[in-house]
Amino acid sequence: MNPSNAHSPLRGATYTLLDGGGSSEGYFRDVREAADRLLRTNPDQRALRDRIRTLSKRPLVLVGHSRQGRALLSESGPAGALHRYTEEAGPFLRSLQLA
């Protein structure tokens, strides 16, 4: 681990960028690998960006509750590769009031 990249481990209400050792290197590696996989299967960066923007306007589609969302997630890599960084998001969002 790079000492300049060491932090006190914190768990946010919705996500964390740190692993158990207090490093964010794993998070940024996993995001980079997911982006690289998406770009290999979608070499047109503008089309990929537009696809993600369209899907992100409907969050349930993006998280895999549709054929398009599942396809994008499968192209990004192993299921759950980034899930470990957002495990607290679901319970937190469910705890929010609609108002």
Stockholm file with secondary structure:
# STOCKHOLM 1.0

chainA/1-99         MNPSNAHSPLRGATYTLLDGGGSSEGYFRDVREAADRLLRTNPDQRALRDRIRTLSKRPLVLVGHSRQGRALLSESGPAGALHRYTEEAGPFLRSLQLA
#=GR chainA/1-99 SS CCGGGBCCCCCCSSCCCCCTTSBSHHHHHHHHHHHHHHHHHCCCHHHHHHHHHHHHTSHHIIIIISHHHHHHHHHHSSTTTTGGGSTTHHHHHHHSCCC
#=GC SS_cons        CCGGGBCCCCCCSSCCCCCTTSBSHHHHHHHHHHHHHHHHHCCCHHHHHHHHHHHHTSHHIIIIISHHHHHHHHHHSSTTTTGGGSTTHHHHHHHSCCC
//
